Amino acid sequence: EYYKFPGYLAPSSNLKFVDVPNGLKAISVVPAQGWVQWIALCGLYEFVVNEPVKPEEPGNYGKGWLGITGKSVEDQAKRTRGLNSEIANGRLAMMAIIGMFFQD
């Protein structure tokens, strides 16, 4: 833990950011309304902002590298390597979070 935001996470519950523990224990401390807001924000982004460019090609939202350039990678070999790297990194992240759950 390196930094926690100052102020209140839930002012109505008098819950400060510093009062929220790390790891899985935070799930039970954060109020249900906070989780609903987070899920609503993710859903809004998923259904409104991320419109697929080609529905037959899953995951292609036409936003380019890191969503910055706004155009797809045109070199097919480079694009395939990037997509395979993304899948491998996603698998590594899943194993890492399982390790963190086990540690907690």
C-alpha positions in Angstrom: 0.0 0.0 0.0 1.6 3.2 -1.1 -1.2 5.8 -1.2 -4.8 6.2 -0.2 -7.0 9.1 -1.3 -7.8 11.7 1.3 -11.4 12.4 2.3 -14.5 10.2 2.4 -15.4 7.2 0.3 -19.0 7.3 1.6 -19.8 10.5 3.4 -23.3 9.3 4.4 -21.7 6.3 6.2 -18.8 8.3 7.6 -16.5 6.0 5.7 -13.0 7.3 4.8 -10.7 5.9 2.2 -8.1 5.2 4.9 -10.7 3.0 6.7 -11.0 0.6 3.8 -8.6 -2.4 4.2 -6.7 -3.9 1.3 -7.6 -7.1 -0.5 -10.8 -9.0 -0.3 -11.7 -7.5 3.1 -12.6 -4.3 1.2 -15.6 -6.0 -0.4 -17.5 -6.2 2.9 -16.5 -2.6 3.9 -17.6 -0.7 0.8 -21.4 0.0 0.9 -23.6 -1.8 -1.7 -24.4 1.6 -3.3 -20.7 2.0 -4.2 -20.6 -1.4 -5.9 -23.8 -0.6 -7.8 -22.3 2.7 -9.0 -19.1 1.0 -10.1 -21.0 -1.7 -12.0 -23.2 1.0 -13.6 -20.2 3.0 -14.8 -18.6 -0.1 -16.3 -21.9 -1.0 -18.0 -22.3 2.5 -19.4 -18.8 2.4 -20.8 -19.3 -1.1 -22.3 -22.6 -0.4 -24.0 -22.2 3.3 -24.9 -18.6 4.1 -25.4 -17.3 0.8 -26.8 -19.2 0.3 -30.0 -17.7 -2.5 -32.1 -16.4 -1.4 -35.5 -16.7 -4.9 -37.0 -19.2 -7.1 -35.1 -17.8 -10.2 -36.7 -14.4 -9.5 -35.2 -14.7 -9.6 -31.4 -12.7 -7.0 -29.4 -12.1 -4.6 -32.4 -13.4 -1.2 -31.3 -11.4 0.7 -33.8 -9.6 2.8 -31.2 -6.0 1.7 -32.1 -3.1 1.4 -29.7 -4.2 2.0 -26.1 -7.3 3.8 -27.4 -5.2 6.8 -28.4 -4.5 6.7 -32.1 -8.1 6.1 -33.2 -7.1 3.7 -36.1 -6.5 0.0 -36.2 -3.1 -1.6 -36.7 -2.8 -2.1 -40.4 0.1 -4.6 -40.5 -1.6 -8.0 -40.0 1.5 -9.7 -38.5 2.0 -6.9 -36.0 -1.7 -6.9 -35.1 -1.7 -10.7 -34.6 1.4 -10.5 -32.4 -0.2 -7.7 -30.4 -3.5 -9.6 -29.9 -1.6 -12.8 -28.8 0.5 -10.7 -26.4 -2.7 -9.2 -25.0 -4.2 -12.7 -24.4 -1.0 -13.9 -22.7 -0.9 -10.9 -20.5 -4.5 -11.4 -19.6 -3.8 -15.0 -18.6 -0.9 -13.9 -16.5 -3.0 -11.2 -14.8 -5.6 -13.9 -13.9 -3.0 -16.1 -12.3 -1.6 -13.1 -10.4 -5.0 -12.1 -9.0 -5.6 -15.7 -7.9 -2.3 -15.7 -6.1 -3.3 -12.4 -4.4 -6.6 -14.0 -3.3 -4.7 -17.0 -1.9 -2.2 -14.7 -0.1 -5.1 -12.7 1.4 
